[in-house]
């Protein structure tokens, strides 16, 4: 466990261990939950589909394509859950594949129109 105060900045870094230098790492989704085994019932989105959802989220520059860095402010779930667990999903792509998910950035899903 990592203990922090409410509103304290949490700095995260993820890196891809690979001998292939032509890979890029992308943060697709980061979700917080008070339950380490359930990330669907009570959750809070920090990043969803590459889109920041938390107003305190900040992405930081990395000189390496295989390293991502970001921060957000620590928070607590209502009803005084004692812990917050984080699950992040990353995408690995070829560095110059501009049609890949890594280069699409934030994806907002449009709503479908119901037919009559």
C-alpha positions as a Markdown table, in Angstrom:
| # | Residue | x | y | z |
|---|---|---|---|---|
| 1 | Unk | 0.0 | 0.0 | 0.0 |
| 2 | Unk | 0.9 | 3.6 | -0.6 |
| 3 | Unk | -0.4 | 6.0 | 1.9 |
| 4 | Unk | -1.3 | 9.6 | 0.9 |
| 5 | Unk | -3.4 | 12.5 | 2.2 |
| 6 | Unk | -6.6 | 13.6 | 0.4 |
| 7 | Unk | -5.8 | 16.1 | -2.4 |
| 8 | Unk | -2.1 | 15.1 | -2.4 |
| 9 | Unk | -0.8 | 14.8 | -5.9 |
| 10 | Unk | -0.1 | 11.2 | -7.0 |
| 11 | Unk | 2.5 | 10.9 | -9.8 |
| 12 | Unk | 2.5 | 7.7 | -11.8 |
| 13 | Unk | 4.9 | 6.4 | -14.4 |
| 14 | Unk | 4.4 | 3.3 | -16.5 |
| 15 | Unk | 7.0 | 1.9 | -18.8 |
| 16 | Unk | 7.2 | -1.0 | -21.3 |
| 17 | Unk | 10.0 | -3.4 | -20.9 |
| 18 | Unk | 11.0 | -4.5 | -24.3 |
| 19 | Unk | 14.1 | -4.8 | -26.5 |
| 20 | Unk | 12.0 | -3.4 | -29.4 |
| 21 | Unk | 12.6 | 0.4 | -29.4 |
| 22 | Unk | 9.9 | 0.9 | -32.1 |
| 23 | Unk | 7.0 | 0.6 | -29.6 |
| 24 | Unk | 4.9 | 3.3 | -28.1 |
| 25 | Unk | 2.9 | 3.1 | -24.9 |
| 26 | Unk | -0.6 | 4.7 | -24.5 |
| 27 | Unk | -2.8 | 5.1 | -21.4 |
| 28 | Unk | -6.3 | 4.1 | -22.5 |
| 29 | Unk | -8.2 | 3.8 | -19.2 |
| 30 | Unk | -7.5 | 4.2 | -15.5 |
| 31 | Unk | -10.3 | 3.5 | -13.1 |
| 32 | Unk | -10.4 | 3.7 | -9.3 |
| 33 | Unk | -12.4 | 1.5 | -7.0 |
| 34 | Unk | -12.7 | 0.9 | -3.2 |
| 35 | Unk | -12.7 | -2.8 | -3.9 |
| 36 | Unk | -9.5 | -4.4 | -5.4 |
| 37 | Unk | -11.6 | -7.2 | -7.0 |
| 38 | Unk | -14.6 | -5.2 | -8.4 |
| 39 | Unk | -14.0 | -2.4 | -10.9 |
| 40 | Unk | -17.6 | -2.2 | -12.1 |
| 41 | Unk | -19.9 | -1.5 | -9.2 |
| 42 | Unk | -18.4 | 1.5 | -7.4 |
| 43 | Unk | -15.9 | 3.2 | -9.6 |
| 44 | Unk | -14.4 | 6.6 | -10.5 |
| 45 | Unk | -12.9 | 7.2 | -14.0 |
| 46 | Unk | -9.6 | 9.0 | -14.1 |
| 47 | Unk | -9.1 | 8.3 | -17.8 |
| 48 | Unk | -11.6 | 6.5 | -20.1 |
| 49 | Unk | -10.9 | 5.7 | -23.8 |
| 50 | Unk | -7.9 | 8.0 | -23.7 |
| 51 | Unk | -10.0 | 10.9 | -22.4 |
| 52 | Unk | -9.2 | 12.5 | -19.0 |
| 53 | Unk | -12.3 | 12.4 | -16.8 |
| 54 | Unk | -10.7 | 13.8 | -13.6 |
| 55 | Unk | -10.2 | 17.5 | -13.5 |
| 56 | Unk | -6.9 | 17.1 | -11.6 |
| 57 | Unk | -5.4 | 14.7 | -14.2 |
| 58 | Unk | -2.3 | 16.0 | -16.0 |
| 59 | Unk | -0.2 | 14.2 | -18.5 |
| 60 | Unk | 3.5 | 14.8 | -18.4 |
| 61 | Unk | 6.0 | 14.8 | -21.2 |
| 62 | Unk | 8.3 | 11.8 | -21.6 |
| 63 | Unk | 11.3 | 11.8 | -23.9 |
| 64 | Unk | 10.8 | 8.0 | -24.4 |
| 65 | Unk | 7.9 | 6.5 | -26.4 |
| 66 | Unk | 7.8 | 3.5 | -24.1 |
| 67 | Unk | 7.2 | 5.6 | -20.9 |
| 68 | Unk | 4.0 | 7.4 | -19.9 |
| 69 | Unk | 3.8 | 9.8 | -17.0 |
| 70 | Unk | 0.8 | 11.5 | -15.4 |
| 71 | Unk | -0.6 | 12.7 | -12.1 |
| 72 | Unk | -4.0 | 13.2 | -10.3 |
| 73 | Unk | -5.1 | 14.3 | -6.9 |
| 74 | Unk | -5.8 | 11.7 | -4.2 |
| 75 | Unk | -9.4 | 11.3 | -3.2 |
| 76 | Unk | -11.6 | 9.1 | -1.0 |
| 77 | Unk | -14.8 | 7.4 | -1.9 |
| 78 | Unk | -18.0 | 8.4 | 0.0 |
| 79 | Unk | -19.1 | 6.2 | 2.9 |
| 80 | Unk | -15.5 | 6.3 | 4.2 |
| 81 | Unk | -14.1 | 3.4 | 2.2 |
| 82 | Unk | -10.6 | 3.1 | 3.7 |
| 83 | Unk | -8.7 | 2.4 | 0.4 |
| 84 | Unk | -8.7 | 3.3 | -3.2 |
| 85 | Unk | -7.4 | 0.8 | -5.8 |
| 86 | Unk | -6.4 | 1.8 | -9.3 |
| 87 | Unk | -6.5 | -0.3 | -12.5 |
| 88 | Unk | -5.0 | 1.1 | -15.7 |
| 89 | Unk | -5.2 | -0.4 | -19.2 |
| 90 | Unk | -2.4 | 0.5 | -21.6 |
| 91 | Unk | -2.1 | 0.0 | -25.4 |
| 92 | Unk | 1.2 | -0.9 | -27.1 |
| 93 | Unk | 1.6 | 0.1 | -30.8 |
| 94 | Unk | 4.3 | 0.5 | -33.4 |
| 95 | Unk | 5.9 | 3.9 | -33.1 |
| 96 | Unk | 5.1 | 5.1 | -36.6 |
| 97 | Unk | 1.7 | 3.4 | -37.1 |
| 98 | Unk | -0.4 | 6.6 | -37.1 |
| 99 | Unk | -3.6 | 4.6 | -37.7 |
| 100 | Unk | -3.1 | 2.7 | -34.4 |
| 101 | Unk | -5.1 | 3.3 | -31.2 |
| 102 | Unk | -2.0 | 5.0 | -29.7 |
| 103 | Unk | -2.2 | 7.9 | -32.1 |
| 104 | Unk | -6.0 | 8.3 | -32.0 |
| 105 | Unk | -5.9 | 9.9 | -28.6 |
| 106 | Unk | -9.2 | 10.7 | -26.8 |
| 107 | Unk | -12.1 | 8.7 | -28.3 |
| 108 | Unk | -15.6 | 10.0 | -27.6 |
| 109 | Unk | -18.3 | 7.5 | -28.5 |
| 110 | Unk | -21.2 | 9.1 | -30.3 |
| 111 | Unk | -24.7 | 8.1 | -29.4 |
| 112 | Unk | -26.6 | 6.2 | -32.0 |
| 113 | Unk | -29.9 | 7.6 | -33.3 |
| 114 | Unk | -32.8 | 5.3 | -32.7 |
| 115 | Unk | -34.7 | 4.4 | -35.8 |
| 116 | Unk | -38.5 | 4.9 | -36.0 |
